[in-house]
Amino acid sequence: MDAMRYIFKSLLLLTVIVLIASCGNYDNTVVVPEPDIPEKEPTFSPLHVEGRWFVDENGFRHNLHGFAQTYSPWFNERGSKWNNYDVAACLKYNQGLIDSIINKGWKMDFVRMHMDPYWSNKPNVQTKGENDISAFDFERFKKYLDDVFVPMAEYIISKQMYVVMRPPGVCPEQISIGGDYHKYLKKIWKYVANHPRLRNNGYIMFELANEPIQICDDNGKALDNWNGGTFNARGKQITKFMQEIVDEMRQYCDNILLIPGLHYQMLYKTFDKYPVKGVNIGYAVHCYPGWYNSGYDKEVDVVYNNFKSGWDNEIMPIGRKAPIVVTEMDWAPQKYDASWGKAITGVAGENGFGANFMKVCDESCNISWLLFTSPEWLAKYDDAAPDSNTFLTDPEACPRPVYRKYLEYATPEYSAKINAEDYGK
C-alpha cells in the first residue's frame, strides 16, 4: 500500500508540475477585434484651402464645376417671370430652376450668385449702368441679403452645392485705393463677413469684385495694363486694393475669398510676385473666346498650343500656388445668339475654344470652373436628343459637351485621380 501511495503521489505531483509548466506558456491575453472603421471618402463638407487645392474636412481635394444665377427680372428671362421686387416669386422661380437643372441630370457642385443691384439700388433712380453705385442703398442691401440672397444660398447648399457670392454690379472703368468704389466694396463685405448665417461658412466663398479693369496709382493716374513698364506698379496697387478688403473681412470670417484680376479678370501674373496674403485665398478668373490666345468665332484656326501658352503665362504662375475658379465662361457659334462667348467647341489639342478650354483646365490640375450660359437653357437640356443644328443639341455649342464633361467629373474615378499623391506635381 505504501508503494501504491508513493506512485499515486508521484503521478499527482508530476501532473501538477506539467499543468504549471503549461500554464506558464499560455497566453491568456484577451483578444479584442479591431473596430470596423470605414475608409474616409470625399464628402460634401466645408472646404478650406491647402496650398493650391480646395480640401474637404476628410482631407480630400475638390475641383468644382457649376453654373451661375442672377436674381433680377431682366436676367430671369427678360422680365417675363416676375417683377416689382416680388421676393416670393423670385425665390420660387430660381429655386425651381435649380430643381429643373438637377432633374435634367446635370452634375453640378457649385453656383455663382450675383447679389444683383436690382435689390440694393433705390427704386426709380436712374443710373448709368451696373458700375454706377450712386443709387446704392445700404439698408436695402441688408434687407434683401436676408430676404433673397441668404435663403438662396441655403437652398443651394441643401442641394449639396457650394456657393460663390459676388457683390452687386461691376467695377467702374478705373478703381483706386481709398476711392469710392473701394469704400463701397469694403462696406458690403464687412457686413457680409459678419453675417451670422454666412460668416465662417465653409460652404460659401466670396468673390471680392466683378471685372476690375484698370487701377490707378496713388496720384489718381490709370496704369496701362499692357505696358510692361507698369507691371510692378499695377501689381502692387491691385494687391493692396484687395488686401485691404481681405484684412477687413478677416476680422469677422474665415470663408474662402476669391481675388479678381485686372482687365475683366484676365490678368493675374502680377499676383505671383505680389500675392494677396492670408489663409483661404483663391483667385477668380474669367475666360472667353479670344482671351489667352484662344480661338473665337470665324478664327477657329487658333490652335491649342497658343491657348495653353497664353494661359500658362498669365494664370498658372499664381495657379501653381493657389486654387483658381473660372467664374465666367461659355461659348457657342454666333448664329445661336445664346452665349456671351462666340466660338466652336473644336477638337482638344487642335483647334477651337471649348474642347481646348476643358483640356487646359484638366492639365492645370487645380481649376474649378462654371458654365455662364443662362440657367433657363440648362433647365431645358435633353441629353437624349440627337445632335442637330440648335444651341442645345449642337456639339459645337457649350451645353452638350459641358454636360457630358460634368458627368465625367462626377465619377469616383475622377476624384481618385485628383487625389492621387503625385497629381499636379
HELIX and SHEET records of a PDB file:
HELIX    1   1 ASP A    2  GLY A   24  1                                  23    
HELIX    2   2 VAL A   87  ASN A  103  1                                  17    
HELIX    3   3 PRO A  117  SER A  120  1                                   4    
HELIX    4   4 PHE A  138  TYR A  144  1                                   7    
HELIX    5   5 LEU A  145  PHE A  149  3                                   5    
HELIX    6   6 VAL A  150  SER A  158  1                                   9    
HELIX    7   7 ASP A  180  ALA A  193  1                                  14    
HELIX    8   8 GLY A  228  THR A  230  5                                   3    
HELIX    9   9 PHE A  231  MET A  249  1                                  19    
HELIX   10  10 LEU A  262  GLN A  265  1                                   4    
HELIX   11  11 LYS A  269  LYS A  273  1                                   5    
HELIX   12  12 TRP A  291  ASN A  293  5                                   3    
HELIX   13  13 TYR A  304  GLU A  314  1                                  11    
HELIX   14  14 MET A  316  GLY A  319  1                                   4    
HELIX   15  15 GLN A  334  TYR A  336  5                                   3    
HELIX   16  16 GLY A  354  SER A  364  1                                  11    
HELIX   17  17 PRO A  375  LYS A  380  1                                   6    
HELIX   18  18 PRO A  399  TYR A  409  1                                  11    
HELIX   19  19 PRO A  412  ILE A  418  1                                   7    
SHEET    1   A 3 HIS A  48  GLU A  50  0                                        
SHEET    2   A 3 TRP A  53  VAL A  55 -1                                        
SHEET    3   A 3 ARG A  61  HIS A  62 -1                                        
SHEET    1   B 9 HIS A  65  THR A  70  0                                        
SHEET    2   B 9 PHE A 110  HIS A 114  1                                        
SHEET    3   B 9 TYR A 162  ARG A 166  1                                        
SHEET    4   B 9 ILE A 204  GLU A 207  1                                        
SHEET    5   B 9 LEU A 257  PRO A 260  1                                        
SHEET    6   B 9 ILE A 281  HIS A 286  1                                        
SHEET    7   B 9 ILE A 324  GLU A 328  1                                        
SHEET    8   B 9 ILE A 367  LEU A 371  1                                        
SHEET    9   B 9 HIS A  65  THR A  70  1                                        
SHEET    1   C 2 GLN A 174  ILE A 175  0                                        
SHEET    2   C 2 GLN A 214  ILE A 215  1                                        
END                                                                             
